[in-house]
Amino acid sequence: MIKIKIMRLAYNLFIYLISPLLIIHILVRALEDSNYISRVTERFGFYKQDLRREVIWIHAVSFGEVKAATPLVMELIKDNPSKEVLFTCTTPTGSQLISDTFNDEVINVYLPYDLKGSVKRFFNWANPKIAIIIETEIWPNIFQECGKRKVPLVLASACISDRSQSLYKILFNLFKDTISQGIVVGAQTKADANKFLELGAHKDRTFVTGNLKFDISPPDKILEKAKTFKNKNFKNRPVWIAGSTHPGEEEVILKAHKELLNQFPDSLLIIAPRKPERFNSVHKRIIDSGHASVRWSNFKSLENNIEVLLIDTLGDLPFFYSASDVAFVGGSLFAIGGHNLLEPASFGTPVITGPFLQNVKEISTELIEVGGLLVVKDAKELSIQLNKLFADNSKKDQMVSAADKVMHDNKGSIENIMKLIKPFI
């Protein structure tokens, strides 16, 4: 117990010592994206809204997790019309997605930094009846405050990567004496459940509920709109998209596209960078590579000479996944760990990715085993696979069918998670 208290004291001292760096970080990010400076007081536990009803609190760290949590939040709103749903995140892109999706159906604020004072102010303001954390965000002071105030804590669609398990073990020790027996874990897989048990979660409160990303249902209006747009603008051109790309990946992608143009001279590449602050630099990279390009924000019509379309807006990636013939999912050519493979697959688009897939290990393994995912390591392999897919529609159909089966077989996480949540609400 004394050891835990010393560790907790050291953690809090460390957090307060680095708090000036957090402010500097916000200011630096604000130079690229002014949204980072907006509502900065929320990051320290100061909020303007008044909460008059009982609060269900759900947290998703960023854009991808917010998107995965959206169907669950919709279910919570539908089942609890008399309660307030508080939806927190930590990034401007995540906050914008919440606003675009829910308008005033939820209270949309930033989660405060894990400073004791900020956390206490947040709980005094929100006074949540339940806390639901999507995937894995472990904040010792926030979790400990849940324990002190007897707020039930549910980790939904929870997962732990192999490389982060040692860090999470240290963090878990900082609050498990007050709350570990009260945490309910809805793990994505049996392997994830075992990792939480090793950390100290209670076996009677640890369940396998599946991955929320398998419960994606593409809106019909996006499918219809994308089909109309494709017929009007692409005119039977072979189209592939590189979504959620990171620094260094665009060079590989543009090189692969240059090779592809030798076989399919009318092919079109769509690039959607992961971070909005990179839109300008990626556009410069495209121009410097010699490709005729247009930005989506300036789009009026697609001229025949345009070889690359840059998506420089937020929230349009699903639309373009649906409108494309093949999708490459970024964050996978270098050690980022990969991004959501199921989103393009849910739109019936065959998926290619790079070899670094630690963030989507289980999903990628399942898809690869049934032939629903292709993995490439460089521009040459990427261009070869694109050539094959554009030359053989039956191969694309096989991939789509295989991926669809994986998604169908793994659906049901929302229902499973709601079963864990309802007794506390």
C-alpha positions as CSV (number, residue, x, y, z in Angstrom):
1,M,0.0,0.0,0.0
2,I,2.8,2.4,0.9
3,K,4.5,1.6,-2.5
4,I,1.3,2.4,-4.3
5,K,0.9,5.7,-2.5
6,I,4.5,6.6,-3.4
7,M,3.9,5.7,-7.0
8,R,0.7,7.8,-7.0
9,L,2.5,10.8,-5.5
10,A,5.3,10.4,-8.1
11,Y,2.7,10.2,-10.9
12,N,0.9,13.4,-9.8
13,L,4.1,15.3,-9.3
14,F,5.2,14.3,-12.8
15,I,1.8,15.3,-14.3
16,Y,2.0,18.7,-12.7
17,L,5.6,19.2,-13.7
18,I,4.9,18.6,-17.3
19,S,1.6,20.6,-17.3
20,P,3.5,23.7,-18.8
21,L,4.6,21.4,-21.7
22,L,0.9,20.5,-22.2
23,I,0.1,24.2,-22.7
24,I,3.1,24.6,-25.1
25,H,1.9,21.5,-27.0
26,I,-1.5,23.1,-27.4
27,L,0.0,26.4,-28.7
28,V,2.3,24.6,-31.1
29,R,-0.6,22.5,-32.5
30,A,-2.7,25.7,-32.7
31,L,-0.2,27.1,-35.2
32,E,-1.2,24.2,-37.6
33,D,-4.8,24.0,-36.5
34,S,-6.5,26.9,-34.7
35,N,-9.1,24.6,-33.3
36,Y,-6.6,23.4,-30.7
37,I,-6.8,26.7,-28.9
38,S,-10.6,26.7,-28.9
39,R,-12.2,25.7,-25.6
40,V,-8.8,25.2,-24.0
41,T,-10.3,25.8,-20.5
42,E,-12.2,22.5,-20.8
43,R,-8.8,20.7,-20.8
44,F,-8.4,22.0,-17.2
45,G,-11.9,21.2,-16.0
46,F,-13.8,24.4,-16.6
47,Y,-17.1,24.1,-18.5
48,K,-19.8,26.6,-19.5
49,Q,-22.8,24.3,-20.0
50,D,-25.2,23.6,-17.2
51,L,-26.1,19.9,-16.7
52,R,-29.6,19.6,-15.1
53,R,-30.4,16.0,-15.9
54,E,-28.7,12.7,-14.9
55,V,-25.6,12.1,-16.9
56,I,-24.4,9.1,-18.9
57,W,-20.7,9.8,-19.7
58,I,-19.0,8.2,-22.7
59,H,-15.4,9.0,-23.8
60,A,-13.6,8.2,-27.0
61,V,-10.1,9.7,-27.5
62,S,-10.1,10.8,-31.1
63,F,-11.7,10.7,-34.5
64,G,-11.5,6.9,-35.1
65,E,-12.7,6.0,-31.7
66,V,-15.5,8.5,-31.9
67,K,-16.6,7.0,-35.2
68,A,-16.5,3.5,-33.7
69,A,-18.5,4.6,-30.7
70,T,-21.2,6.4,-32.6
71,P,-23.7,3.5,-33.0
72,L,-23.3,2.8,-29.3
73,V,-24.0,6.4,-28.4
74,M,-27.1,6.4,-30.6
75,E,-28.3,3.4,-28.8
76,L,-27.8,5.1,-25.4
77,I,-29.7,8.2,-26.6
78,K,-32.6,6.1,-27.8
79,D,-32.8,4.0,-24.6
80,N,-32.4,6.9,-22.2
81,P,-34.5,9.9,-23.4
82,S,-34.7,11.4,-19.8
83,K,-30.9,11.5,-19.3
84,E,-28.1,13.7,-20.6
85,V,-25.4,11.9,-22.7
86,L,-22.0,13.5,-22.2
87,F,-19.7,12.6,-25.1
88,T,-16.0,13.6,-24.4
89,C,-12.9,13.3,-26.6
90,T,-9.4,14.9,-26.7
91,T,-8.9,16.1,-30.2
92,P,-10.5,18.8,-32.4
93,T,-11.2,16.3,-35.2
94,G,-13.0,14.0,-32.7
95,S,-15.0,16.9,-31.3
96,Q,-16.0,18.1,-34.8
97,L,-17.2,14.6,-35.7
98,I,-19.3,14.5,-32.5
99,S,-20.8,17.9,-33.4
100,D,-21.5,16.9,-37.0
101,T,-23.1,13.6,-36.0
102,F,-25.2,14.5,-33.0
103,N,-25.7,18.3,-33.1
104,D,-27.3,19.1,-29.7
105,E,-28.3,15.5,-28.9
106,V,-25.2,15.1,-26.7
107,I,-23.1,17.5,-24.6
108,N,-19.8,17.6,-26.5
109,V,-16.7,18.7,-24.4
110,Y,-13.0,17.8,-24.1
111,L,-11.9,15.5,-21.4
112,P,-9.6,17.3,-18.9
113,Y,-6.0,16.5,-18.5
114,D,-5.3,13.9,-15.8
115,L,-4.4,16.6,-13.2
116,K,-6.1,16.1,-9.8
117,G,-7.7,19.5,-9.7
118,S,-8.9,19.4,-13.3
119,V,-10.4,15.9,-12.7
120,K,-12.2,16.9,-9.5
121,R,-13.7,19.9,-11.3
122,F,-14.9,17.7,-14.2
123,F,-16.6,15.3,-11.8
124,N,-18.1,18.1,-9.7
125,W,-19.6,19.5,-12.9
126,A,-20.6,16.3,-14.7
127,N,-21.5,14.1,-11.7
128,P,-21.9,11.1,-14.1
129,K,-24.1,8.1,-13.2
130,I,-21.8,5.9,-15.2
131,A,-18.5,6.2,-17.1
132,I,-18.0,4.4,-20.4
133,I,-14.5,4.5,-21.9
134,I,-14.1,3.3,-25.6
135,E,-11.2,1.0,-26.4
136,T,-8.4,1.7,-23.9
137,E,-7.7,5.1,-22.3
138,I,-6.2,4.6,-18.8
139,W,-6.0,7.8,-16.8
140,P,-5.2,7.0,-13.1
141,N,-6.7,10.1,-11.5
142,I,-9.9,9.9,-13.6
143,F,-10.3,6.2,-12.8
144,Q,-9.5,6.7,-9.1
145,E,-12.1,9.5,-8.9
146,C,-14.6,7.1,-10.4
147,G,-13.8,4.7,-7.5
148,K,-14.0,7.4,-4.8
149,R,-17.4,8.6,-6.1
150,K,-18.6,5.1,-6.7
151,V,-19.2,5.8,-10.4
152,P,-19.4,2.5,-12.3
153,L,-16.7,2.3,-14.9
154,V,-17.1,0.2,-18.1
155,L,-14.3,-0.2,-20.6
156,A,-16.1,-0.9,-23.9
157,S,-14.5,-2.6,-26.9
158,A,-11.4,-2.6,-24.8
159,C,-8.0,-3.7,-26.1
160,I,-4.4,-3.6,-25.2
161,S,-1.5,-3.8,-27.6
162,D,1.5,-6.0,-26.8
163,R,3.8,-3.0,-26.7
164,S,1.6,-1.0,-24.3
165,Q,0.9,-3.8,-21.8
166,S,3.9,-3.0,-19.5
167,L,2.9,0.7,-19.3
168,Y,-0.7,-0.1,-18.6
169,K,0.4,-2.4,-15.8
170,I,2.2,0.5,-14.1
171,L,-0.8,2.8,-14.6
172,F,-3.3,0.2,-13.4
173,N,-1.4,-0.2,-10.1
174,L,-2.0,3.5,-9.4
175,F,-5.8,3.1,-8.9
176,K,-6.6,-0.6,-8.7
177,D,-6.8,-0.5,-4.9
178,T,-9.8,1.8,-5.2
179,I,-11.5,0.6,-8.3
180,S,-10.1,-2.5,-10.1
181,Q,-12.8,-4.7,-8.5
182,G,-15.4,-2.2,-9.8
183,I,-14.2,-2.0,-13.4
184,V,-16.3,-3.8,-15.9
185,V,-14.2,-4.8,-19.0
186,G,-15.9,-5.5,-22.3
187,A,-12.8,-6.8,-24.2
188,Q,-12.6,-7.0,-28.0
189,T,-11.0,-10.5,-27.9
190,K,-10.2,-13.4,-25.5
191,A,-6.5,-12.3,-25.7
192,D,-7.4,-8.8,-24.7
193,A,-9.6,-10.1,-21.8
194,N,-6.6,-12.2,-20.5
195,K,-4.3,-9.1,-20.7
196,F,-6.8,-7.2,-18.5
197,L,-6.9,-10.1,-16.0
198,E,-3.1,-10.0,-15.8
199,L,-3.3,-6.3,-15.0
200,G,-5.6,-7.0,-12.1
201,A,-9.1,-6.8,-13.4
202,H,-11.6,-9.0,-11.7
203,K,-12.5,-12.2,-13.6
204,D,-16.2,-12.0,-12.7
205,R,-16.3,-8.5,-14.3
206,T,-14.3,-9.2,-17.4
207,F,-16.1,-10.3,-20.6
208,V,-15.5,-10.7,-24.3
209,T,-18.0,-8.4,-26.1
210,G,-16.3,-8.0,-29.5
211,N,-15.1,-5.0,-31.4
212,L,-17.5,-2.0,-32.0
213,K,-15.9,-1.5,-35.5
214,F,-17.6,-4.7,-36.7
215,D,-21.0,-3.1,-36.1
216,I,-20.5,-0.4,-38.8
217,S,-23.5,0.0,-40.9
218,P,-22.9,2.4,-43.8
219,P,-25.7,4.9,-44.2
220,D,-27.8,4.4,-47.3
221,K,-27.7,8.1,-48.1
222,I,-23.9,7.9,-48.4
223,L,-24.0,4.9,-50.6
224,E,-26.5,6.5,-52.9
225,K,-24.8,9.9,-53.0
226,A,-21.4,8.2,-53.7
227,K,-22.8,6.1,-56.5
228,T,-24.4,9.2,-58.2
229,F,-21.1,11.2,-57.7
230,K,-19.0,8.3,-59.2
231,N,-21.2,7.9,-62.3
232,K,-21.1,11.7,-62.9
233,N,-17.5,12.4,-62.3
234,F,-15.4,9.3,-62.6
235,K,-16.9,8.0,-65.8
236,N,-15.5,4.4,-65.6
237,R,-12.0,5.6,-64.7
238,P,-10.2,3.1,-62.4
239,V,-10.2,4.9,-59.0
240,W,-8.3,4.0,-55.8
241,I,-8.1,5.8,-52.5
242,A,-5.3,6.0,-49.9
243,G,-7.0,6.9,-46.6
244,S,-5.6,8.0,-43.3
245,T,-2.1,8.5,-44.6
246,H,0.9,9.5,-42.5
247,P,4.2,11.3,-43.3
248,G,6.3,9.2,-45.7
249,E,3.4,7.2,-47.0
250,E,2.4,9.7,-49.6
251,E,5.7,9.3,-51.4
252,V,5.2,5.5,-51.6
253,I,1.6,5.9,-52.7
254,L,2.4,8.5,-55.4
255,K,5.2,6.3,-56.7
256,A,2.8,3.4,-56.9
257,H,0.3,5.5,-58.8
258,K,3.0,6.6,-61.3
259,E,3.6,2.9,-62.0
260,L,-0.1,2.2,-62.2
261,L,-0.6,4.9,-64.9
262,N,1.6,2.9,-67.2
263,Q,-1.0,0.2,-67.4
264,F,-4.1,2.3,-66.6
265,P,-3.4,5.8,-67.9
266,D,-6.8,7.1,-66.9
267,S,-6.6,5.9,-63.3
268,L,-7.3,8.3,-60.5
269,L,-5.7,8.4,-57.1
270,I,-7.6,9.9,-54.1
271,I,-5.4,10.8,-51.1
272,A,-7.0,11.6,-47.6
273,P,-4.3,12.4,-45.0
274,R,-5.0,11.4,-41.4
275,K,-4.2,14.9,-40.0
276,P,-5.8,18.1,-41.3
277,E,-2.7,20.1,-40.5
278,R,-0.9,18.1,-43.2
279,F,-3.3,19.0,-46.0
280,N,-1.1,21.8,-47.4
281,S,2.2,19.9,-47.2
282,V,0.7,16.8,-48.8
283,H,-0.7,19.0,-51.6
284,K,2.7,20.4,-52.2
285,R,4.1,16.9,-52.3
286,I,1.6,15.8,-54.9
287,I,2.4,18.9,-57.1
288,D,6.2,18.3,-56.7
289,S,5.7,14.7,-57.9
290,G,4.5,16.0,-61.2
291,H,0.9,14.8,-60.9
292,A,-1.9,17.1,-62.0
293,S,-4.1,17.5,-58.9
294,V,-7.1,19.2,-57.5
295,R,-8.2,19.8,-53.9
296,W,-11.6,18.6,-52.8
297,S,-12.2,22.0,-51.1
298,N,-11.8,23.6,-54.6
299,F,-13.6,20.9,-56.5
300,K,-16.1,21.9,-59.3
301,S,-15.6,19.0,-61.8
302,L,-13.0,16.4,-62.5
303,E,-11.0,17.3,-65.6
304,N,-9.6,14.4,-67.6
305,N,-6.0,15.4,-67.0
306,I,-6.4,15.2,-63.2
307,E,-4.5,12.3,-61.8
308,V,-4.8,12.9,-58.0
309,L,-7.6,14.3,-55.9
310,L,-6.7,15.5,-52.4
311,I,-9.3,15.2,-49.7
312,D,-8.6,18.3,-47.6
313,T,-11.8,18.2,-45.5
314,L,-12.9,16.3,-42.5
315,G,-15.7,13.7,-42.5
316,D,-15.6,12.9,-46.2
317,L,-13.5,9.7,-46.1
318,P,-16.4,7.3,-45.8
319,F,-18.0,8.9,-48.9
320,F,-14.8,8.4,-51.0
321,Y,-14.3,4.9,-49.7
322,S,-17.7,4.2,-51.1
323,A,-17.0,5.9,-54.4
324,S,-13.6,4.2,-55.0
325,D,-12.9,0.8,-56.6
326,V,-10.0,-0.1,-54.3
327,A,-8.9,1.3,-50.9
328,F,-5.5,1.5,-49.3
329,V,-5.6,2.1,-45.5
330,G,-2.6,4.1,-44.2
331,G,-0.7,4.2,-41.0
332,S,0.6,0.8,-42.1
333,L,3.6,1.3,-44.2
334,F,5.7,2.5,-41.3
335,A,5.5,1.8,-37.5
336,I,2.2,3.6,-36.8
337,G,0.3,0.3,-36.4
338,G,-2.6,0.6,-39.0
339,H,-6.0,2.1,-39.0
340,N,-9.6,1.0,-39.4
341,L,-9.7,-1.7,-42.1
342,L,-13.4,-2.4,-41.7
343,E,-14.7,1.0,-42.7
344,P,-13.8,0.7,-46.4
345,A,-14.7,-3.0,-46.3
346,S,-18.2,-2.1,-45.0
347,F,-18.7,-0.1,-48.2
348,G,-18.0,-3.1,-50.4
349,T,-14.5,-1.8,-51.3
350,P,-11.6,-4.2,-51.5
351,V,-8.8,-3.3,-49.1
352,I,-5.0,-3.2,-49.3
353,T,-2.8,-2.2,-46.4
354,G,0.9,-2.1,-45.3
355,P,2.6,-4.7,-43.1
356,F,2.6,-2.7,-39.8
357,L,-0.7,-3.8,-38.3
358,Q,-0.2,-4.1,-34.5
359,N,-3.2,-1.7,-33.8
360,V,-5.5,-3.9,-35.9
361,K,-3.8,-7.3,-35.3
362,E,-6.9,-9.5,-34.8
363,I,-9.0,-7.9,-37.5
364,S,-6.2,-8.0,-40.1
365,T,-5.4,-11.6,-39.2
366,E,-9.0,-12.7,-39.8
367,L,-9.3,-10.8,-43.1
368,I,-6.0,-12.1,-44.4
369,E,-6.9,-15.7,-43.6
370,V,-10.1,-15.6,-45.7
371,G,-8.6,-13.6,-48.5
372,G,-10.4,-10.3,-47.6
373,L,-7.2,-8.2,-47.3
374,L,-4.0,-7.7,-49.3
375,V,-0.8,-6.7,-47.6
376,V,2.0,-4.9,-49.4
377,K,5.4,-3.6,-48.2
378,D,6.4,-1.0,-50.8
379,A,5.4,1.0,-53.9
380,K,6.2,-1.9,-56.3
381,E,4.0,-4.4,-54.5
382,L,1.2,-1.9,-54.2
383,S,1.3,-1.1,-57.9
384,I,1.3,-4.8,-58.8
385,Q,-1.7,-5.5,-56.6
386,L,-3.6,-2.5,-58.0
387,N,-2.9,-3.7,-61.5
388,K,-4.3,-7.1,-60.7
389,L,-7.4,-5.8,-59.1
390,F,-8.2,-3.4,-61.9
391,A,-7.6,-6.1,-64.4
392,D,-9.8,-8.7,-62.7
393,N,-13.2,-7.7,-61.3
394,S,-13.7,-11.3,-60.0
395,K,-10.7,-10.9,-57.6
396,K,-12.3,-7.7,-56.2
397,D,-15.6,-9.5,-55.8
398,Q,-13.9,-12.3,-53.9
399,M,-12.2,-10.0,-51.5
400,V,-15.4,-8.0,-50.8
401,S,-17.3,-11.2,-50.2
402,A,-14.7,-12.6,-47.8
403,A,-14.5,-9.3,-45.8
404,D,-18.3,-9.2,-45.7
405,K,-18.4,-12.6,-44.1
406,V,-15.8,-11.6,-41.4
407,M,-17.9,-8.6,-40.5
408,H,-21.1,-10.5,-40.4
409,D,-19.7,-13.2,-38.2
410,N,-18.3,-10.7,-35.7
411,K,-21.3,-8.4,-35.4
412,G,-23.1,-8.0,-32.1
413,S,-20.7,-6.0,-29.9
414,I,-23.2,-3.1,-29.3
415,E,-25.8,-5.5,-28.0
416,N,-23.2,-7.2,-25.8
417,I,-21.9,-3.9,-24.4
418,M,-25.4,-2.6,-23.7
419,K,-26.0,-5.7,-21.6
420,L,-23.1,-4.6,-19.4
421,I,-24.2,-1.0,-19.2
422,K,-27.9,-1.3,-18.6
423,P,-27.7,-2.7,-15.0
424,F,-25.8,0.5,-13.9
425,I,-28.3,2.9,-15.7
